[in-house]
Amino acid sequence: MHFLDQAKIYIKSGWGGPGAVSFRREKYVEYGGPDGGNGGKGGDIIFEAVAGLNTLIDFRYTQHFKAQRGLPGAGKNRYGAGGEDLVVKVPVGTQILSDPQPIEGTEDEDGYPDYEDQEILADFTQVGQRMVFLRGGDGGRGNLSYKTSTNRAPRQHGTGWPGQEMWVWLRLKLLADVGLVGMPNAGKSTFINQVTNTKAKVGAYAFTTTKPQLGVVLHRDREFVLADIPGLIEGAAEGAGIGDRFLGHIERCRVLLHLIDATGDDPVEQFRIVQDELAAYGDGLDEKPQIVALNKGDLLGQELMEDIAEQLRNEAEVEDVFIISGATGEGVQALLDAVLPLLGEAKAEAEDDGEEGEEGEATWSPL
């Protein structure tokens, strides 16, 4: 299955059905009069977050979603049936954003205008969460409803109210407990393969990972979801390399696990580059609890690894640095032991924030 985290779709709710113009024509019934029924309501566009989906690939092949129109009314005061609602199923973690429109009078020398900022219209963070996004139009009135004491035989009727339509963007932000970050070729894919059953692609070149990977870690009888994010380079927050597109997938991670390639030219500079990109992206990524691990310990001696770790503590002001090897598994258990307490603290803090929030709902967890 291909991974797709952005899609643009067109949605349209159903029109209301027209009312009927009808007059009663029955034998032995005196003074027949109008008996046209109202039209049915148009179908709604409903979004629902469902389990088992982790990509928006289905929306690459289907971009138009239209709900059913309400049926027309009929004689004998029969109302038309309402149109069926259209339920659009999306993965948990999907946001619905407005389609930005060009701002008039802002064209540059080449004729390209500035665009409005995107607005978050809905955010689905729980399985089963539903939202009526576009309401269908009401049905038109039949001629019976127009009857008055002075208008005994009305022939007017309502045609039905139009539905709503718009283009929207879907953006998927994966929900995970721990986000794996680092520069390209830091050994992130090797690490996630070591601690989960994920079969991430591994290669001796940069940008081996081109899409986020999710895996479930089982450690000390506890489970948590680990997300491997493609490597970050300097300027990623402004679109360099793979760009800031995948940084959004770690916005909802509780803890960040920062892997540093010990065999690189300057591990301290690697750490600073990633930290700068997290800060430049914003949304509090640089304020999340973070664990720093020096990877590829099997390629260097223990003494040299300790020297590099000491440099990180002194020059980068990192309190604690774990020395691990994602390939052999050395030091990985101690690293996971350090992750569990931070997850517990982050979960408790999220629950407290949820109880004090306006909506009174705690932050969603995949566990």
N, C-alpha and C positions, 0 to 999 in steps of 0.2 A: 504494500500500500504506500503510495506517495504521500509525503507530508506537505500540507499546504496550510499556512496560518493566516492568509488574507484572501478575501474574496469580495467582489462587488456584485450585488444582486438587485433585481427589480421586484418589488412586492406591490400588490394591488388587492384591496378588499373588494367584496362583491357589491354591485349596485342593488338597490332595493327594487323589488318587482313592481310593475305598474298596477294601479287599481283598475277595477273593471267598471264598465258602463253597461248596466243591464237593467231590464224592467221585468217585473213579475208578469207572467202570462200563464195563468192557470184557470181551467174551467171551474165555474162555480165560486171563484174567489173574487169578491167585489173590491174595486179600487186597488188594483195591483200595486203600482208604484215602483220606485227604484229599489234594486236589491243587489247592486254590485259590491263585491267584497274588496278588502284592502289587499295590496300586494305583500309578499313576504320580505323579510329583512335579508340583506345580503350577508354573505359569510364573512367572518373575521379572519385576519391574519394573526396567528398565534405562534409565538416562539416557545420552544420547550427544550430544556437541557436534559440530555439523556446520558446514561452510562454506556461505556463501551466504545465511544467515539473519541479520537484524539487527533483528528485532522479535519480540515474543511475541503478535502479533495472532491467530495460530491458536488460542491457548488461550482466547481470548474466546468462541469458538463451540464448543469442546470442552473441558469441564472434568472429565470423568470418564474414568479410564483403568483398565481391569481386565484382568489377564492371564488366560489360559485355565486352566481347572481340569484337573488330571490325570485321565486316564481310569481307570475301575475295572479291577481284575484279572479274570481269567477262569479257568475250569477248565483242566486239563492243565498246571497251573503256568505259565500265561501271565501275564506282567506287563502292567499297563496302560501305555499310552504317556504320556509326560510332556507337560504342557501347554506350549504355545508361549510363549516369552518375549515381553513387550511392550516394544519399544524406543521411548522417548519422545525425539524429536530436539529439541534446544534450540540457540539461537545461542551462539557462543563469547562468554564473558563472563557467562554466566548463573549466578546463585547460587540454591541451594535453601535456603529458610529454614523453620523450624518455624512452625506456626500458634499464636500466643500464646493461652493460655487465661486466663479470669478467675481472680483470686486470691480465695478465699473470705474473707469477713470484712473486705473493704477497700472496701465500698460507701460512696459519699459521700452527701450529703443528698438528691440526686436519684435515688439508687439505682444509680449507675453504678460498677462495681468497677474496681480497677486490674488491669492485665494483665501477664502474664509477659513478660520480654524475649525477643525473637526470637533464635534460635540458628541460625548458619550450618551447615547440614548437609552441603553440598557446594558446590564452586566449580569451574566449568569454564572453563579459561583456554587450552586448546589444542584445535586441530581433531583430531577422532578420539578425544578423551578419553571413556572409557566408565566407568560405575560401576553395579554391581548395587545398587540402592537398597533394594528390598524383595525378600526371598527368598521363593519359593513354598513352600507347605507340603509336607512329605514325604507319600508315599503310605501308606495303611493296610496292615497286614499281612494276608495271606490266611490261611486256616485251616491250610494246610500248615505255616506257620512256628510254629504253636502245638502241633504234634504232639510228644508226648513218649512215653517208655516206659510211662507210666501213663495217658496221655490219648491213646489211639489214634485217636479219632474226634472231634476238637475241632470245635465249631460256632461258636466266637467268631471275630471278625475285626475289624480296625481300620477305622474310618470315614474315616481321612485327617486329617492335621493342617491346621488352618486357615491361610489366608494372612494376611499383614499388610496393614493398611489405615491410611491417615492423610490428613489435609489438609495441604498444604504451599503455601508461597508461592514463586513464581518471580520473581526480580528480575534484570533485565538491566542490566549496567554496560558500556557501550560501551568497547571497547579501541581506543585511539588513541595516537599518539605525541605530538601537540600538542593541547592543549585551549584553545579560544578563549573567554575570559571577559571580562566587562565589564557595565556597566549597560545597561538597555534603550535602544535607539536609538543605540548607540555605533558602528554601522556594521559589526557582525560579519558579518551576512549578505552585505552588499556585498563585504566582504573575501574571504569564502570563495568567492563567485562569481568574484572576480577571479583567484584563484590555483588554482582547481579547476574541474571541469566541473559542479559542483553547481548546481542551479537553485533555490536557496533563495529564499523569498518576501522581498521588500524593500518596505518601506513607511515613510512619514514619520510613524510613530506608535510608541508603546512596545509591547513584547511582540509584535512582528511574528513572531518565532520562538517557536512554542509547543511544539516538539519538537526534540531534538538532530538535527543534520545531520552527515553524514560525507562527507569528500571526500579524494581522493588528490592530493597536491601533487608535481609533478615539477620539481625544481630542481637544476641542476648535475649532471645525470645521476643524481640520487638521488630516491627516492620516500619520502614519509612520509604518514601518515594524520592529517588535521586534523579535529577535532570542534568544531562550533559549538554552544555551550550557550546556552539561553534566558537573557535578561538577568536580572541579580541586582539586587535593591533592598535597602534597609536592613531587616533582620529576616528575610531570606530563609532563614537557617539555622534560624529558628523557625517557618517556614511562610508568611511574608508573600509576597505576589505569587504567582508560580508555585510558590514554596516551595523547600524543600531537596531535593525529589524528584530534580531533575536534577543537583544537585551531586555525586551519587554517580557520574555518568558521567565525571567528571574525576579520580576517585580513582586510576585506573590510567594516566593520562596522564603521560608523562615530563617534559614541559615545558609551562608555561602561557604563553599569549600574551595579555596584558592590553591591550585596546583602550580608549582614553579618548576621549570626544567633546570635541574642542577647542572646539566652539561652545557647550558647556554653560555654566551659570552659574559653577560652581566645579570645574574639572578636578581640583584637588588633593583636594577633598572626595570626588569620585567615586572616586578611587584609594583613599582611606582606607576608604570604605564597603565596597568589594569586598574589600579586604584583611581587614577586620574580619569579614566574612561567611565568608571562607575559613577564618580562624582559629576562628570560632565553630563551624563544622561539624566541625572536627577531622580525624582520619585523616591528618594531615600535609599537608593541601592548601596551607597557607601556607608550608611548607618546601620546596616543589618549585621547581626552577629556573624563573625567570620573566623574561619580556621585556616591557617596557612600551613601547607605541606610542601616539603622539598622532595620532588619526585626523581625517579631514576637512580635511586641509591645503589642499585646493583652494578652500575657502570663506573662508579667512583669508590674509592676507599672510604672507610668509616671516618678516618681522621679528616680527610678533605671535605666530606659532607658536614662534619661538625664545624669546620672553619667557615663554610658558606652559610650555615645556619646562624653562626655567631655574627656574621656580617649583616644578615637580615635583622637580627635583634638590635644591633647597635646603630646601623646606618638608616634602616627603614623603620626603626622603633616598633618592631613586632615583638609582642610579649612572649609568645611561644611558637616554636617552629617544629613541626613533626617531620622526621626523616623516614621516607617510605620508598617502596619499590612497587609500582603498580603491576609490573611483569611477574615478580616472584611472590608478591604478597607480604613481603617483609615490612613490618611496622604498620600494616593496614588495620590490624585488630585494635591496636592502641589508638589509632586515629578515629575509628568508629566509636570506641569507648568515649572519646571526647565529644563526639557529635551528639550522643543521646542526651546528656544534661542540657546542652544548649537548646535542643528541640523541646525539652520539657519546659524550660524557661520561656521560650518564645511562644509556646502554646498557651501557657498560663497568662502571659501578657496579652495575647490576642483575645483570649476569653474575657479578660478584664475590660479591654477596650470595647468588646462587643456588648457587654452588659451596660457600659456607660454611654454607648452610642445612641444616636437618635432612634435608630430602628430596633435596637436591642437584640441584634443578631450577632453571634460570634463569627469570626473569620472561618471560612470553610477549610476543612482538612481532608485530604484523600484517605485518611485512616479512620 
